[in-house]
Amino acid sequence: MKKADSQPENYIGKPRDIVERSFEFAVRIIQLCGKMDERPGVGRVMMSQILRAGTSVPANVEEAQAAQSKADFVSKMSIALKEARETHLRLRLLATAKLFPDKQLQPLIDEADEIRRVIGAIIVSSKRGGES
């Protein structure tokens, strides 16, 4: 894999954008989990699951930036996609179960959905021959 600075012009923005975007998302997940930890009950179990999945997304996106090949890049981004999907699901469960106010969860649910779409598009682009 080439470094982001030496990638083709049509590919430069995506890795950098998703690196920062997934990092900021994980910070918001950490903040949410801090609030969830203050409450007793099933929310605490959900909290640890959401925290693990949500912070795994940027970790795997970051790992992909140092991939040794296109296949390695796709593999690491695929793991990030799975974690983003899991985070999205768990946030939706939390909202549907009314364990946390919708107004606090909906922006995170929307961001998790967008992140998984972006990562999915990056994977498809990379598999089609976009250089990574």
Buried (B, 14 or more C-beta within 10 A) or exposed (E): BEEBEEBEEEBEEBBEEBBEBBBEBBEBBEEBBEEBEEEEEEBEEBBEBBBBBBBBBBBBBBBBBEBEEBEBBBBBBBBBBBBBBBBBBBBBEBBEEEBBEEEBBEEBBEBBBBBBEBBBEBBEBBEEEBBB
